[in-house]
Amino acid sequence: MDSLLTPEMTALTHALGELVKADPRNDAIRHAIEDYERDEELNALIAEYNAQQTMLSDAVRSGEDLGEDFGKTVRERIDALYDEITANPVYAEYIRAKQAFDALTNGIMNELQYAITGERPCSHDCSHCAGCH
């Protein structure tokens, strides 16, 4: 199978990958993921949150009248679980590290787009104008 990239492109991509691997934001996201995966309490909360969401969705989809109290009780539990999950320090660190790493990778993609097209990607909310040209 022929490669889509030239050998030069491959070499530069690997060099960039090494720079990203050496960046502290890469270490931070990897450690945050490891901590997230090891936190049994957090994973139990997330599993219950997902189960409650599925139960509520299934109940709504079934069209059965389960009563107003059922929906209210499940929504209240979902809200309480959400609050517990987002207050968890391991989860908060994961989100912070993910946002920082995503900003890095998005910055790389934006710079690559600029290198190819000579145009910077839009960095604002286009709902206030006619869009980027």
N, C-alpha and C positions, 0 to 999 in steps of 0.2 A: 504494500500500500504506500503510495507516495505521500510524503509529508505535506501538510498545508503550509508549513513555515519553511523558510529558507534556513540553512544552517546558521546564518548570522542572526536571524530573528530568534531562533531557538536559543542561541548562546546569550543574547541580550535578555531574553525572557528569564532564563535561569539566573543570570546575574542579578536582575531585579528581584527575583524570588529570594535570593540569598540576602539581599538588603532588607527585604520585608521580614524574613526570618530573624534577622539580627536586631530588628526594631523592638524596643521595649513593649510596644503595644501588642506585638505578637505573643511575647511571653505572658503579658497580662491576660490576654483572652484565653490562652491555653490553660493557665493556672485557674482562671475563673471557671472554665468549663469543667476542669477536674474537680474543683471544690463543689460545683453545682451537682455533678453526677454522684459525688460521694455523700452528699447531704441527704440522709434518709428521711428526715423530718420534712424537708422541703419537697422532696420527690413524692412523699405521701400526700402532702397538701395539693400538689399539682395533679396527682392521679385522682384525688377526690374531686377537685375542681372540674377536671375533664369529665369524670363520671356524672357529676351533677349537671353539667352543661348538656351532655348526651341525653340524660334522663329527661330533662326539660324539653329538649328539641324533639325527642321521640314522642313525648306526651302531646306536644303541640301538633306534630305531624299526624298522629293517630286520629285526631279529631274527637277523641273521647272527652267527655266532660268530667274532669277529675276534681272539679271544684276550685273555687277561687283560693281557698286556703292552701291547696297543694302548690299552685304556682307561686304564691307569695312566700311560702316557706322555703321552697327550692331557691327562688331568687335571693332571698335573704341569706341563705347558706352560701350561695355562689359569691355574693358580695363580701361576706365575712371571710371566705377563703381567699378571695382576691386581695383583700386588705392584709391578711396574714402573709401571703406569698410576697407581695410587693414590699412589705416591711422587713422581710427576712434579709439580714445583711449579706448573705451569700448571693441571694438573687439580685440585690441592689448592686453588688460589685460586678456580677455577671453582666448586667445591663450596662453599667458604666464602661466596662472593658469592651463590650460588644460595640457600643456606640463609637468608642475611640478607634477600634480596629476597622469598623465599617467606614468611618471618616477617612482613614488612611487608604483603604482600597478604593473608595469612591474618588479620592483625590488622584490616585494613580490612573484610574480610568478616565477621569476628566482631563488630566494632563496628556494622556495618550490621544484622546479625541482631539485636543488642541494641536498636538504635534502632527496629526494626520490631516485635519481640516483647516487649521489656522483660526478656528473659532472657539471661543470659550463657551462651555455649556452655560445655560441659563442658571443663575443662582438666586433667583427671586421667584415670587409667586406670580405667575403669568395671569392670574385672574384679574389683575389690576391694569392690564394692558392688552394689546392685540396679539401678544405672543412674541417670541424672539425671532428675529430675522437675521 
